[in-house]
Amino acid sequence: MRVLVLGGTTEARALYGLLEARTGRFQATVSLAGATRAPVLPALDVRIGGFGGVAGLRAWLETHGIEAVIDATHPFAAQISGNAVQACAQAGVPLLRVERPGWTPGVGDDWTLVPDMQAAACALGTVPRRVLLTVGRKDLLPFATMDRHDWLLRSVDRPDSALLPPGARVLQARGPFDEAAEETLLRTERIDVIVTKNSGGMATAGKLVAARRLGVAVIMVARPVLAPAPVVPDATAAMTWLDVLHDHGASTLRDV
Ligand SMILES: NC(=O)c1ccc[n+]([C@@H]2O[C@H](COP(=O)([O-])OP(=O)(O)OC[C@H]3O[C@@H](n4cnc5c(N)ncnc54)[C@H](OP(=O)(O)O)[C@@H]3O)[C@@H](O)[C@H]2O)c1
């Protein structure tokens, strides 16, 4: 069965591993946006770069005879997920989204929930603060002119200098980040607030545990609403879905 995996996440990498062990059954192509300068590549066919919107993705699915699409992109990658819903519907290809559950606050957490990045910037307020900004280098614009705070920005690749808040220091690092290291970072940098997307998952949850222990505030940006699609929480469930589709056809999928 020819499968397209839209990748770029921890869950996608777990799925690559499962598919690498099943090449007799599934012929998978992994698609990456090309946003990360040195992506972790699987031992599967890989294509890199946009498809050219819904029409481009639909054409790609048809040209390559794709029989199933797994959208394992990041919960904040709303554009490609919406494109996948439309293109798969048009091409008649079954689509499954792998969506890790979001984080929820627990006892001892000091979270401010905000709907978007602009609201996160406003929620920082007017009093100078020491901020750990972990929203990714493509979402910096709302913070770019805020000169009253001390910024430590963490991202996989170095952001464009023009988008950096004044005086921001950049920590280039790729997760996973464990709790102890996160606690050390928050202490050493005397961070008093973290700004983060509600990405969910274990790989970057350590900062939230460390924040709870140290009484550090968190500004949590809510996930965008994605176009509706069947959803599973992890790679193992996605493999089950693929197996059912392979063995019994699309009509049985509603029972998975
Ligand atoms: N947004 C985040 O916070 C975040 C965090 C970690 C990882 N990522 C990963 O980084 C990638 C880009 O994220 P984004 O938020 O920029 O996406 P996005 O806003 O949803 O997508 C923008 C455009 O990038 C292209 N694209 C995105 N993902 C693609 C993929 N896997 N394969 C081929 N083309 C893709 C598509 O171009 P065309 O319309 O030309 O097809 C899409 O329209 C995704 O693969 C995502 O999983 C994102």
The ligand as a Gaussian input file, in Angstrom:
#p B3LYP/6-31G(d) Opt

LIG

0 1
 N        4.065000      25.159000      13.515000
 C        4.820000      24.642000      14.486000
 O        4.808000      25.127000      15.636000
 C        5.704000      23.458000      14.204000
 C        6.470000      22.923000      15.261000
 C        7.266000      21.806000      15.024000
 C        7.288000      21.236000      13.765000
 N        6.545000      21.779000      12.763000
 C        6.588000      21.136000      11.438000
 O        7.102000      22.092000      10.531000
 C        6.423000      21.963000       9.277000
 C        5.899000      23.330000       8.858000
 O        5.024000      23.781000       9.866000
 P        4.151000      25.101000       9.624000
 O        3.468000      25.419000      10.892000
 O        4.968000      26.103000       8.897000
 O        3.069000      24.494000       8.597000
 P        1.786000      25.200000       7.934000
 O        1.741000      26.629000       8.286000
 O        0.606000      24.354000       8.249000
 O        2.080000      24.994000       6.386000
 C        2.563000      26.028000       5.548000
 C        2.911000      25.414000       4.225000
 O        4.110000      24.628000       4.350000
 C        4.009000      23.457000       3.547000
 N        4.110000      22.306000       4.426000
 C        3.891000      22.232000       5.762000
 N        4.138000      21.015000       6.223000
 C        4.523000      20.291000       5.167000
 C        4.944000      18.931000       5.017000
 N        5.026000      18.083000       6.056000
 N        5.276000      18.514000       3.752000
 C        5.220000      19.382000       2.712000
 N        4.844000      20.660000       2.798000
 C        4.510000      21.103000       4.016000
 C        2.702000      23.533000       2.810000
 O        3.000000      24.212000       1.581000
 P        2.115000      23.956000       0.256000
 O        0.821000      24.652000       0.487000
 O        2.948000      24.548000      -0.818000
 O        1.957000      22.464000       0.116000
 C        1.876000      24.418000       3.710000
 O        0.833000      25.081000       3.054000
 C        5.329000      20.925000       9.442000
 O        5.756000      19.748000       8.825000
 C        5.204000      20.763000      10.943000
 O        4.892000      19.427000      11.325000
 C        5.752000      22.888000      12.955000

